Amino acid sequence: VLDFNDPFSTEVKPRILLMGLRRSGKSSIQKVVFHKMSPNETLFLESTNKICREDVSNSSFVNFQIWDFPGQIDFFDPTFDYEMIFRGTGALIFVIDSQDDYMEALARLHLTVTRAYKVNPDINFEIFIHKVDGLSDDHKIETQRDIHQRANDDLADAGLEKIHLSFYLTSIYDHSIFEAFSKVVQKLIPQLPTLENLLNIFISNSGIEKAFLFDVVSKIYIATDSTPVDMQTYELCCDMIDVVIDISCIYGLKDDGTGTPYDKESTAIIKLNNTTVLYLKEVTKFLALVCFVREESFERKGLIDYNFHCFRKAIQEVFEVRMKVVRSRKHHSHMQKNKRPTPNGTPRMPL
């Protein structure tokens, strides 16, 4: 476990903070997205009363720490070292309960953002307007507009117009929470432009309509091509991953129960009733490529498979470059620690 103060820990694993008032839904979000908990089961979760840290390390791309903060944390409490926490943070997610009076939440949001920005101007500020499943479509838009306006007005009054806040309407009862988390995580992936470029090249040469690179564990998509994301398309892809994993867990294991249900042989084809084909292929043991293909284009499946082989090889090369950088930084960090003097002033001996 890397030290909280160690700058290397945040270079390799960006830190995501989950903040908001009590009962706003922070822990429920974490459980549903990263622990496969049913949304209905979250009704029985107890309130978080201490800071909970979780390492998410599904792959070299989906690799970060989530810090779930209890809603009652007081930034003015001298025991709360907010500078240390914000200094190493990549993204700050502030959850606002849309079904509650959110004036207090907006005041806490303003305090949190201004404090965090002074310590670390590079933090991505992400606002989840949560529990919107209980609102009508018109009420959702009105609530988002009101929160957006008030939050930005508060920053403008404080002379902090340059702080950018991103807003998302979320619910644990549909795929909106997964899509919002996908957008947050993508901002923390330095290789994102490379991944998007590879996907653009792949779909343009294969006659594919849309492609997502998914983390199969969390159903977060870490990259997609440059065409717009349609929510219905994303939901179908998520459902396909669930179907593939569930069936693989039943039929993909050996007779003695050994082996892994999702491996390099994993592939799936689902034909929809609107002349569209969903095509899933394993990229790594944690990543899957899910494509939307027209039925007439899918007749050239051999071409798609050849291009996919080239795409997977390119992804592996990106992985290798990333791992070399990580190893280099680890070695550099280790050497720097050994160079520090001991408390009595003598230099440390190399290990």
N, C-alpha and C positions, 0 to 999 in steps of 0.2 A: 504494500500500500504506500503510495507516494505521500510525502509530507504535504500538509495543507499550505504551507508557506513556499513550497518548492515551485518556482516558476516553470520548471520543466513539466510538472504534472498537468498544467493547463495547456501547454504547447501540444502535448500528445493527446490529452483528453480534455477538450473544452468543457467548461463547467456551465450547466444550465440551472438557473435558480427558479423554483416554483414558489411564487409569493402571492399573497392576497389575504383578505379577511378570513376569519374563522367560518367554516361551513360553506366556503365558496366553491368547493369541489376539487381542490388541488390533489389530494391523495387519491380520490376516485379516478381522476384523469391518469395518474401514474399507474394505478392498478389495472385499468382497462387497457391502456396502450402497451405496457411492458410486462404485464403478468397474466394476460388473457382472462382477467376476471370478468364475469358477466356483469353488465351494468346494474342489473337488479340486486346483485350481491353487495354492491357498494353502499346500499342503504344501511347496512349494518356495520360499516366502518366507524371506529371511534375517532374522535378528533385528535389530530396530531399535536402532541405536547412537547416535542423536542425536534431538533433538526435531524432529518433522516437523509443519509447519503446513499446513493446507489450507483454502481458502475455499470454502464451499458456498453458491452464490448462484443457485439455480434460479429463485426468485421472491421477491417482497417478503415472503412469509411464511416460506419455507424459505431462510433467510439467516443463516448463522453460520460460525464458524471452528472447525475441529477440530484439537486439538493432541495428537498421539500421542507419549507419553513412553516412553522406554526403561525397562525394568524395573529397571535397576541404578542409577537416579538416587538419590543420597544427599541427603536433606533437610538433613543437618547439614554438608554441604560448603559452605564460605563462598562459593564461586563460584555456588551455586544460590540465586537470589533468589526464594524461594517466595512472599514477600509480594507482589511485583510481579505474579506470575502469578495467584495466587488472587484478588487484588483485583478483577480484571476478568472473573471467570469466572461464567458462568450455570449450568452444570451440570458436575459431576465424575462421570464414569463409571469405576467401579473394577471391573476384570474379574478374577474368581476362577475358576481352573481346577477344575471340580467333580470331575475324574478324578484329581486330585493331592492330596497331603496339604496341606490349606489352612490349617494353623496359622500358618505364616509369612506367608501372604497376609492373614490376619485381623489379625496384628500390624502389618503394613504399612498395612492399611486403617485401623486405629485411629489410627496416627501421622498418616496423610494427612488424615483427616477432622478430627482435633483441631486440626492446624496450619491447615487451610483455614478452619475455622469461626471461629477467633480473628481471622483477617484479614478474612473476608467471611461473616457469618452468613446471607446471603441465597442462598448456593450451594445448588442442588438436588443431593443426594447419591444417585446411582443405582448399585446394585450388580448387575452382570451375573454370575449364577452360570452359567458358560459351559461348553460342550462336554457338555451333558446328553444329547446324542444317544447316547452310549455307556452310559447308565444306564437301568435299568428304571423304570417309572412309580413304584413304591413307593420305590425308591432316590432318585429325583428329589425326591419330597416330603420324605423323611427328611433329605436333604442340605440342602434349602432351610430346613427347620425348624431344623436344627443351626446353620447359618451365621447365620441370622436371630437365634437365641437368643444365640449367642456374641458376635456383633457388638454387639448391644444391651446385653448384660451388661457388656461392656468399657466402653461409653459410660456406663452407669449407675455403674460403679465409679469412673469419673473425674468423676462429678457432672455429666454432660452428657446427661441424659435428654431434654432438649428438642430435641436434634438428631434429625431424622427421616431414616431411611434407607429407600429404596424398593428392593425386590428383584424380579429378573426371572430366570426360567429361560430360557437362550438357547442357540441352536446356529446355525451358519452353514449347516447342511444342511436346514433347514426355514424357515418364515416367522417363527419366534419372534424372530429377531434384528431383523427389520423392524418387528414390532409393538412390541418393547421400545424401539427407537429412535424410533418414532412417539410413544410416551408421553413420552419425554425431550424431544423437540423441541416437543411441544404446550405444555409448561410454560414454554417460552421465547417463545411467541407471545402478545403482549399482546391481540391481537384475538380470541383463542380463544372467549370467551363470545359475542361477536357472531357468529362463524362458526357456532357450535353453535346459536344461536337461529335464524339464517337456515335452517339445515338442518332444524330442528324444524318451522318454519313451512312449509317446502317439502314435507316428507313428509306432514304432517298434512292438507294441502290437496290432495295428489296421490294418496292411497291407496297410498303406498310403505311397504314393510316396514322397510327399512334403507338408509341412504345414507352414503357416505364421500367426503370431498374429498381426492383423492390428488395427491401430487407424482409425476408420471409418470416422472421421471428416477430417483429413488431408491426408489419404491414405498412411501415413508413416507406415512401418511395424517395430514394436518395437522388434521383435524377430522372428527367424526362426530356424528350426532344423539344424543339422550339415552338411547336404548334400549341395552341391554348389547351388547358386541361378542362375537360368536361366532367362535372361531378358524377354524372351517371356512369361514364366510362371508368372513372376511378373506382367507383363502388363495385362494378362488375369485376374489375381486376382483383380487388380485395377478396370478393366472394370466391373467385377462382382459386386464389392461393389457399383459402380455408378448405375448399373441396379437395384440392390436390394433397394437402398435408394430411387431412383426415383420412382419405382413402389410402395414402401411402403408409400411414400408421397401422392400417388394418392389413394391407396386402404387400407392403414393401419390405417387411422384415423377413428374415429367414425362418425356417420351421422351428428352430430352437429359440426364436425371439431375439437373436442378435442382429447386428447390422444397424444401419441408419435408414430411416424412411425416406429422407431427402438426400439424394446423392447425384453424381455426375450423369447418371442415366435418367434422372427425373425429367419428364416432359409430359405435356398435356395439350390436347386439342378439344375445344368446345365450340360447336357450331351453333350460333344463335339463329333465331327465326327471321332475322332481318338481313340475310345474306352476308353476315359478318362472321368471321372466325376469330376466336380468342386462342392465342398460341403462347404457351409457357415453356421456357427452357431454363435449365439450371446453369448459372454462370459460375458461382462458387458455392460452397456448402451453406452459405447464408444469404446469397443473392440470387434473384431470379429475374429474367427478362420476360415481361408480359407484353404481348403485341396485339393490336387490333388490325386485322387484315381483311380486305374484301375477298369474297369467295373466289372470284375470278383470278385475283392475284395469288391466292394460296395454291392455285394449280401449279405454280412455279416453286413448290416447296423445296426442291433441291437447291435452287438459287438462294432462297432464304436461309437454308441450313448452312450453306457454304459461307455466306456473309456473316451468319451468326458465329461460325467457327473463327472467322477473322476478328470479329468483335470481342469474343471471349478472350482470345489471345492478347488483344490490345488492353483489355481490362486487367489481365494478369500482369502485364508489363507496368501498368500504372500502380498496381499493388506493390510490385517489387521496388519501384522507385520510392514509394511511400515508406516501405519497411527499411530501406537503406537510410533514408533521412531520419527515421525514428531511432535506428541503432546508432547513427552518428551523434544524434542529440543526447542519447542516453550516455554514450561514452564521454562526450564533452561535459555533461552534467556531473558524471562520476569523477572526472578529473578535477573539475572545479571544486567539488566537495573535499577532495583529498588535499587540495592546495590550501584550503582554509586553515589558519592556525588553530591549535587546540586552546582551551581556556587558559592554560599556563603560558601561552605564547610560542610554544615550539611548533614547527610545521608538522603536519600529519605525514606519516609514512605511507607510500603507495601500497594498496592491498595486493 
